[in-house]
Amino acid sequence: MNKKRLDEIIDESIKQVITEKRSLLAEMARIGFIGKKGELEVYIRTNDPGNIPHFHVRDTSTMGTEFETCVRIQTNAYFLYGRYKDTLNSAERKALAEFMEAPDVDGHFSSNYSATIYEWNKNNSNVKIQIQHDENGNEIIPNYRTISV
């Protein structure tokens, strides 16, 4: 194979990867990043085929190639399906819980948890969910420090 043809193949491959990444980004609603260096990303997949409200957590370094899992929104349980079968370690679960309890970075929501519910409802039409409140009016956020399988 000559160098010119090899260069064409490489260029075509790069364009294909870029197109696939753009397509993937168009199919998600980012909630935010977890960890001191943003090692994990929390996002909602748009038009998710499942009827179980959940969010995705994936590693940022490989965009989910090495690690990706799904966690239910309304309870502290995994939603393991398809290729999304990883689980978070205790430090990652603690970081996830703290992230969900914190106000969203833009200040539009009282917590990243309520931002997650908003994005689920906005991007998935099959099942709508509502934020639950306790008797004092506080949001009820599942304890993601422990997540059952």
Secondary structure, DSSP 8 states (H G I E B T S, - for coil): --HHHHHHHHHHHHHHHHHHHHHHHHTEEEEEEESTT--EEEEEETT-S-SS-EEEEEETTTTTSS-EEEEESSSSBB--BTTB-----HHHHHHHHHHHHS--TTSSSSSHHHHHHHHHHHH--S------B-TTS-B----TTS-B-
